[in-house]
Amino acid sequence: MTTQDLVQQIRKKKSFLCIGLDTDLEKIPPHLLQTGDPIFEFNKAIIDATNHLCVAYKPNTAFYEAYGIQGWKSLERTIEYLNKEYPEQFTIADAKRGDIGNTSTRYAKAFFEELNFDSITIAPYMGKDSIEPFLSFENKHTILLALTSNTGAFDFQTKKIDGIELYKEVLQISKSYQGAQKLMYVVGATKAEYLTEIRKIIPENFLLVPGVGAQGGSLQEVCKFGITSDIGLLINSSRGIIYASKGMDFAEAAKKKASDLQGQMQKEMESRDLL
Ligand SMILES: O=C(O)c1cc(=O)[nH]c(=O)n1[C@@H]1O[C@H](COP(=O)(O)O)[C@@H](O)[C@H]1O
């Protein structure tokens, strides 16, 4: 999917919501455990109930890898289902990969070609030759961790080297990489006050913003400092949406939570004349 297609979907749906499919067998409604593939059945029900309210889905691969081959099969079925039934959705493999060049190429093939995700999250610290292999794939996007939502972000990312914070170096240096127009960046919603500085370095790039809901970040603050004329934001919520209920009504409850966030997003766009 191209960035233009994504922007078009955002305007059409009046939403820049990304729903995180962090599917945990211990948290899904117990009645699903009797089905042959509970993870997929859960995801399918959530996707069917919420797709008109969001523009992206982000399965975090840890939740699938934790269940071995069966978990990986559920991930495969989920992305196949999304690509077949809802091809307008932007898909994010939240895998946080990145390695020496030839290994990164294999990761890129696995997620972009074999699974056919639109994008993948990447840890930037092995540098240019670990990231450029991902950028060589047409119409695929690479989402670099810049300033993450967790408290550990302050251990390294905000430390200064020669007077400049490391996360700013990640943003600045990655702009020179071959294929940099396909870069997006992760900035945690809990770090909204940093967005003014971040937008000075990358005024246009899309940001994946996790951390609203369960982690306490504010959608309004993120918009205040981070929204662009083409929106430029994908705001993720995982637990806050998908685990809204543990009962038979779980998909309906997820829809309500997603609808609430979509409504807030529409307000933010309308108040800035962005629709
Ligand atoms: O790359 C991510 O998506 C990510 C980066 C970050 O800084 N913080 C963060 O929470 N995430 C992911 O975003 C999701 C957040 O989930 P909730 O807190 O349940 O909404 C999880 O899948 C995290 O792994």
The ligand as a Gaussian input file, in Angstrom:
#p B3LYP/6-31G(d) Opt

LIG

0 1
 O        6.233000      -0.891000      18.299000
 C        5.201000      -0.849000      18.981000
 O        4.111000      -1.053000      18.491000
 C        5.314000      -0.395000      20.380000
 C        6.286000       0.543000      20.648000
 C        6.265000       1.227000      21.865000
 O        7.034000       2.133000      22.094000
 N        5.345000       0.866000      22.799000
 C        4.412000      -0.109000      22.577000
 O        3.576000      -0.343000      23.462000
 N        4.432000      -0.794000      21.394000
 C        3.493000      -1.904000      21.143000
 O        2.167000      -1.381000      21.057000
 C        1.224000      -2.242000      21.708000
 C        0.600000      -1.478000      22.864000
 O       -0.424000      -2.208000      23.442000
 P       -1.487000      -1.601000      24.501000
 O       -0.703000      -0.927000      25.562000
 O       -2.209000      -2.825000      24.974000
 O       -2.366000      -0.655000      23.732000
 C        2.029000      -3.487000      22.106000
 O        1.961000      -4.435000      21.048000
 C        3.454000      -2.979000      22.236000
 O        4.410000      -3.978000      21.954000

